Amino acid sequence: MKNMPKINQFLGCCMLVSILMFSCQSEELQDNQIPDNTQSLSLEKLSSVKNITMSTSAMREAYVDCETTCIVAGSGNYFVMADSDFYENGNGNGYKRKEISYEAYNTETQFIIDVYYQYTGNANFDSSIEIEITDVTINEEPQVVNISPIIQDNLEGGEIVSLIYNLPMDWEACDKISFSVKQEGLSDDLTLDATYSLIGICPCEESFSYEDLGDNTYVFTYSNVEAMENAVVQFTCPHIVDFTPLDGKEYSVNPGNGPGAPTVLTWIGDLEACSETTFAIIFDADCNQNNANFANIFTDFKVNGDSKKGEASNIKFICPE
């Protein structure tokens, strides 16, 4: 292929900055992955700050209901049910106050309860926290609760106790998990009981589209349903003599051999489930392959050999007369 003529690539790059920054956020894996163990106990000393948020590894929203909300797979955004209880007594040097609060939420694969314990006053730290899942209902069928309660003794104020429960493979939105949080010691016991209706995963659909940024610069966006490793993504480009990728991806090129054997650009990489992958390319049209005064610079988009172009139009460049 001959060298690409000079065009305003700087303008195209500037126009792509905001799109590609958003795309990178969509394509990156979450750094804060939840452990795979069936149950776990974690204690973390926290600073004594009022209204402290326990769930800091990802975005959280207040729980509404399981019928109108859903989790966007891979987003790290979950819906938290929270409650608290406290006991206080005395005044002056004899004042003491203890409080337990929890945040409960489900991810794509797990149900998590974080319990935060606070204490103010003189104490000998003989306080304990117990977290227990009491009932699990999946597809309206009661399940055997196969996880032992978490019990932690000798707690100090400012510690978190967590229980992590692996959801069964066939769980659905609005399945129910009942649990109990109990604090014992240091005067009257505190107990919180609740039932959490699981938030389902948002359905996603396969889609393909592109945006014309001008000067033969295009951003293609593909969203797939299932994750794919080493997916083979191909662009069919019948009438081009060169191209410039602006997305940092590496493409192999089959230049074709004239009419009937179009140039094919190929990228191989991983595609995340229910997430958008973008491809940004500048094309150099070939106006010498036909006498129709136009060049088809894009006619198909394939993933693993299957066309995903759908109803998207061919990209036609009108050649100068």
Secondary structure, DSSP 8 states (H G I E B T S, - for coil): --------HHHHHHHHHHHHHHHHHHHS--S-----SS-----------TT--S--SS-EEE---TTT--B-TTS--EEEEEEEEEEEE--GGG-EEEEEEEEEEE-SSEEEEEEEEEEES-----EEEEEEEEEEEETTEE-------EEEEEE-TTEEEEEEEE--TT--TT-EEEEEEEEESSSS-EEEEEEEE---B-----EEEEEEEETTEEEEEEEESS-EEEEEEEEEETTEEEEEE-SS---EEE---STTS-EEEEEEEEE-TTEEEEEEEEEEE-TTS-SSSEEEEE-EEEETTEE--TT---EEEE---
